[in-house]
Amino acid sequence: MTVSTIRQIKQQIGQLTNGESDNQLPSFWFTDWLLHVIDQPAIALMTDEDYQLTDSEVARFNDGVNKMQKGIPLAYLTGQQEFWSMSFKVNEHTLIPRPDTEVLVEQVLNWINAQPRQLSNKRLLDLGTGSGCIAISLAHELKQANWQIVAVDLSSEALKVAQHNAMSNNVANVDFVQSSWYQALPTNDEPQFDVIVSNPPYIDETDEHLAHLTAEPISALSAPNQGLADIEHIVQQATTYLCTGGLLAIEHGYDQGDAVRKLFLDSGFESVHTVKDYGDNDRVTLGQVQ
């Protein structure tokens, strides 16, 4: 019999998620996909179980289930991902924002708010912006303080998505620049930024977990030198662009805290420390230029 009501779909989802597998998909992927297909609020799962899906809705739901089981993330099916209480468009040209990246945003805001003096430029640089989630979230929080955000990415397609996200979230204080890290930025006599942030590729190119991330752009995920090559470049060049006392904050892998702190210290940063994510793993390392 064709599954045609919310109740029956929920039973189907239960069957999909009851097994024990390393590749088990979270049940909310299926329920969120159902809500997206039928364009109903979450409460409908409880209050409207007799809702009848059309044949086309059933076909679309099942097609999406098949795609998710083949490795396509939910966010690429819906085209949206929540981050920092905002909605961001995502597609195959951008990484899907992860909740742990909000730790990076939190730490930067905490540092800015704790400064005893007025920062000189109120300019922030986001390297490898992707969907723009970090830059736009920070810009949203800092626009009343008249901060200007510069967000760069090598991918012109990713920048189109980021620009769309800035407009859809009503954030205007971000300039988007196509650049390989710092390459397209002007090199002035005076440093230009009070803060530099980045969530660069940091997965080792030989990491077995990459096999499960084939839907996302591989260039935004992995890097040579045990995943440290891009981080090393960002850290070593940062002192050219950061004002005295300025902050560098970088997201990295759970097992890279020691190596990233060493890169910071070797480049002359002070107050270097690593902050853990919501899973109690090393995730963000910060340091100041003196």
N, C-alpha and C positions, 0 to 999 in steps of 0.2 A: 504494500500500500504506500502511496506517495505521502511523505511527511508533509503536512500542510498547516499545522497550528504551532503556536509558540510552545505549547506543552509537549507536543511530539518532537519538536526540534530540540528542546531541552533534554528529552530522553536520549535523543541521538547524540547530543554533546556528552552526556554522561557515559555513554558507551565508548566514545572516542577518547575520553580522558581517564578511564578506569584502569587501563593497563599500566604496567611498570616498564618504562623504557627510558634510556638515557636521553632520547630525543623527544620525550613527552612534551607536547605543547600545552601551555597553560590554558585552563578552561575559559578564562576571560577573553582570550583571543577569539574563541568561537562565539561567545555571547555578545561581545562587542561587535563582531562582524555581523551577527544576526540583527542587532539594533541598527547598524549602519544600513543594511540591505532594506529593512522595512521602515527606516526613518522614524523610529519611535524612541521615547526616553527610556532610561533603564528601569523605571518603575513598571513598565509594561510587562517585564518578565515575571512580575509577581501578580499584577492586577488584571492582566489581559491575556491569560494563557490560552483562551479560546480564539485569539486573533487568527484569522485564516490568511495564510500567505498565498499570493497568486502563484500560478505555475512559473512565471518568469522570476519571481522572488525566490522560489524554491531552487530553481536552476542556478540562479546567481549565487545563492548561499552555498550550494554544494560545489560549485566551481571554485569558490573562494577557499572552501575547506581543502579541496584537492591541492590548490596552489600552496596553502600553508603547510600541508603535509610534505610538499616537495621542496620546502625551504624558503618560500616567499614570506617575509614578515607581515604581520597584520597591518602595520603602518603603511606599507607599500600598497596594500589593497585599498585602504581607506584614503590614502594620500595625506594623512594627518597624524601628528603626534603631539601630545600635550607635554609642555615643559614650562616650568616657572609660572604656572597658572595661565599660560597662553597656549594658543593652538598654532602649530607650525606645519606648513606644507612640507612634505618630503617626497622624494622620488629616487629613482635608481642612481641619480647623480650626487646624492647627499647621504651621509650617515644618518641613521635614526637616533635622535637625541636620547640619551640614557639618563635615568634619574640621578645616578651618581655624579653626573656632570654638574648638577645643581650645587654640589659641594664647592666647585670652582667658583661659581657665581657668588655663593654665600661668603666665601673667604675673601674675595676681592672687595665686596661691599663692606665687610667687617673692617678690613684694613683701611679703606678710604674713610669710613666714618670715625675711625680711631685716630686719625692724623691730628696732631695738636696744632698744626699750622695750615693755612690755605695752600693747596697745591698750586704749583706755578702755572701750568698750562691747562689743566683739566682736560687732557686728551688721553685716550685709551686706545690701544692697538690690539685687535684680535687676529691672530695668525691662523690661517686655515679655517675660515669661518663656516664652510659647509652650508647648512640650512640657515645659518645666522643666529642660531638659538642663544649662544653665549653673548654675542655682541648686542643683539636686540633686547635680551633680558636685562643686561647691564644698562643699556641706553634707556630703557623704560624706567628703571629705578633711579637713574642719574639725571634725567632730562630737566627736572626742576632745579638742579644745581648747575645747569648750563654746561654739562660735559659734552664733548664731541668725541664720537667713536669712529675709528677707522677699521674696517673689516676687509681682510684680503683673502683671496683664494686663487689658486692656479686655474681652477675649472670655471670657464665662462658659464656653463650650464648650472653649476652650483650657485654662482652669483645671481643668476636670474631668479632662482628659488629664494635666495636670501633677500633680494630686493622685494619680491612679492610678500615675503613674511613681514618685512619692515612696514610695508604699506598696510597690510591686513591687520597688523597689531597697532597701527597708528603711532609708529615710531619714526621720527624724521631726523633725529640727530645722529645718523649713521651714514658715513661715506663708504661705498663699496669700491674696491680696487682689485683688478686682476693682477696677481703677482705671485711669483714663487718665493714664498716667505717675504724677506725684506727687499727683494731685488728691485721692484718698481717704485719703492719709496724714495723720496728725495733725501740726500745726505747733507743736512745743514750743519753749519758750524756748531750750533747749539742743539742738544738733544731735544726731541720733539714730544716725548710721551712721559706721563707720570706712571702709567701702568701698561704692561704688556701681558696679555693672556693667550694661552693656546691649548687646544686639545688636539695635538698632532698625531700622526700615525705612530703607534708604539708597540704593536704586536710583532714579535720575532717572525721573520719570513718563513721559518721552518715550524712554527707553532701548529700543532694538530687542530686547534680550535678554529683555524681559518677555514677548514673544510666545511664547517657549519655556517659560515658567514658569506657564502658565495653570492648572495643577492645584493650585498652592499658593495660599494666601490672599493676594490682591494687597495688602490693607491692611498685611500684615506685611512686604511687600517694598519698596514704593515710597513716596516722599515728595516733596512739592513742593520748590521752591527747589533744583533740581539734586540732589535726594535728601538735602538737608541740614536740612530744616525740623525734623524730630524730634530730630536730634542737637543742633541749636542750642538747642531748648527744654530738653533734658536737661542740657546743659552749663550754661546760664544759671541754672537753678534748683538745681543740685547743691550750690552753696555754702550754701544754706539748710539742707540736710539732712546735710552732711558735717561731722564733727568736725575740729578743727584738725589739720592734717597728714594728713587722710584722703585716700583714693585714689579717683579716678574713672577707669574703664577702659571704653572704647567700641570696639566693632567697627564698621568702616566699609568703604567701597569702596576698591578698589586705587588709584583716582586721586583720593582725597579727603584724603590725608594732610596736605597743606599747608593746606587749608581747615579741617580739623578742629583742627589744632594752633593755628591762628589763633583759632578759637572758644575754645579752652582759655585761651590767653594773654589774650585780650580779657576773659575772666571772672575773671582774677586767679590762675589756676593756675600753679604752678611745677613745675620738673623735668618739663616736658612733652616727651614723646618718642613716636615711633611705632615699632612692632615689625612686622616682616614675617612673612607666613605661610609655609607650606611651599613655596609656589610663588614665593617671593622678591618678593611684592607687599606694599605697605603694607596693614596689616589692622587693627591695634589701636593706638589712641592712649591714653596714660596721662598723668595729671597729679595733683599734690597741692595741697590747699588749705593755705595758710599763715596 
